Amino acid sequence: ERAGGVMRVEHIGDATLYLGDCMDILPTLPKVDCFFTSPPYNLGGSSGSEWSRLKGGYSGYADDLPHEQYVDWQQRCISAMWERLSDTGAIFYQHKPVAKGNETRMPFELVPSGVPIRQVLTWDRGSGFQRTAWHFVPRYEWVLMLAKPGFRLSRLDCFDLIQIPPTVGKDHPASFPVELPKQFLGASVADVCADPFLGSGTTGVAAIQLGRKFIGIEREPKYFDIACRRIEQAYKQRPLFESAPPQKAVQLGLEAA
């Protein structure tokens, strides 16, 4: 293991990928213009068929922290991202209300004080898999936009409801479609994008397809290797996907209220 908790570093094109703990690595990063990340939802201790894909946790991580510890961990992760965010940057933090028994835990408690939630964006999955007699079936997840005052969208046709079918990945139990991070990264003029919970590399693939630089962090060697292969493949295919370089952000001459 190297200094700072880094076990391995891979450079693939404009992507730098770290195998290690994000809490060790985030403070060492250069400034990042845009984060898109989906952390573990702490569902490893859930019972019942509705969480059958996730109740066993992830490879090498049980995902079953006591709730107070999970909240503290996520607040520290967001704080570390916020510290590395450029003055015109934003964090797109994918999470969801989690219904357990007679209550629902809202992801707002995971955002530390001092980090503003500019907007709550909704991913409409079009289907749901949590089926119980206690709750209506949820078919959506949220993406919390945590933005610095200087952040602006690159265009005016960005809607707060994103309708994209989910994916059922073979490589990761909680995969999401490439088009999801691509929607949010593509709505910014970010040069450097990052994901501290890289998983199987979906955010990295989206960034590469958009022609952006990328930094990814993953603690599980199995997923890290998969992410490296996917991102390398995305570079080989990039002439098929590459977007035009990001344009100047929309400037309306209006100050936020």
DAFENMO-V788424 format. One record per backbone hydrogen bond with DSSP energy under -0.5 kcal/mol. CO is the residue of the C=O (numbers start at 1). NH is the residue of the N-H. E is the energy in kcal/mol with one decimal. If there is no record, write none. Layout:
co={CO,CO}
nh={NH,NH}
e={E,E}
//
This chain:
co={2,3,5,5,6,8,10,10,12,14,15,16,17,18,18,19,19,21,21,22,25,25,26,32,33,34,35,37,43,48,49,51,51,54,58,61,63,63,66,66,67,68,69,70,71,72,73,74,75,76,77,78,79,80,81,81,82,84,86,87,89,90,90,91,91,92,92,93,94,95,97,98,98,100,103,104,105,106,107,108,110,112,114,116,119,119,121,122,122,123,123,124,125,129,130,135,139,139,141,142,143,144,144,145,145,145,146,148,153,157,160,161,162,162,167,172,177,177,178,179,180,180,181,182,183,184,185,187,191,191,192,192,193,194,195,198,201,202,203,204,205,206,207,208,209,213,214,215,216,217,218,219,220,221,222,223,224,225,226,227,228,229,230,231,232,233,234,235,237,237,238,238,250}
nh={5,6,7,21,2,19,12,17,15,214,12,216,10,20,218,7,8,24,25,26,28,29,29,86,90,194,92,94,46,51,52,54,55,57,61,58,44,45,69,70,71,72,73,74,75,76,77,78,79,80,81,82,83,84,84,85,85,32,89,150,148,35,92,93,146,37,94,144,39,142,99,100,105,103,100,106,98,109,110,111,112,115,116,118,121,145,143,124,162,125,141,164,166,131,132,132,125,126,123,95,121,93,146,118,119,147,91,151,250,159,122,163,124,164,169,175,180,181,182,183,183,184,185,186,187,187,188,154,193,213,33,34,215,36,217,201,205,206,207,208,209,210,212,211,243,193,16,195,18,198,20,221,224,225,226,227,228,229,230,231,232,233,234,235,236,237,238,238,240,241,241,242,252}
e={-1.0,-0.9,-0.5,-0.7,-2.9,-2.9,-0.6,-3.1,-2.2,-1.8,-2.5,-2.2,-2.7,-0.7,-2.3,-3.2,-1.1,-1.3,-1.8,-3.0,-1.8,-0.5,-1.7,-2.8,-1.3,-2.0,-3.2,-2.9,-1.9,-1.3,-1.9,-1.3,-2.7,-2.3,-2.0,-3.3,-3.1,-0.6,-0.7,-2.3,-2.6,-2.1,-2.5,-2.6,-2.4,-2.1,-2.2,-2.6,-2.3,-2.1,-2.2,-2.8,-2.0,-1.1,-0.5,-0.7,-0.7,-2.7,-1.9,-1.2,-2.5,-2.1,-0.5,-0.7,-2.9,-2.4,-0.7,-2.7,-0.5,-2.4,-0.6,-0.5,-2.7,-1.9,-2.9,-0.5,-2.5,-1.2,-1.8,-1.6,-0.6,-1.7,-0.6,-0.9,-0.6,-2.9,-2.8,-0.7,-3.2,-0.8,-2.0,-1.4,-0.7,-1.1,-0.6,-0.6,-2.4,-0.8,-3.2,-2.3,-2.4,-2.6,-0.8,-2.2,-1.2,-0.7,-2.8,-2.2,-2.9,-0.7,-3.0,-0.5,-3.0,-0.8,-0.6,-0.8,-1.5,-0.7,-1.8,-1.7,-0.5,-1.2,-3.1,-2.0,-0.5,-0.6,-1.4,-2.5,-0.5,-2.5,-1.9,-1.5,-1.9,-2.0,-2.2,-2.4,-2.2,-2.2,-2.4,-2.4,-2.4,-1.4,-2.7,-1.4,-1.0,-2.5,-2.4,-2.0,-3.0,-2.9,-1.9,-0.6,-2.5,-2.4,-1.5,-2.8,-2.4,-2.0,-2.5,-2.7,-2.2,-2.2,-2.2,-1.8,-1.6,-1.6,-0.7,-0.6,-2.4,-0.6,-1.4,-3.3,-0.5}
//
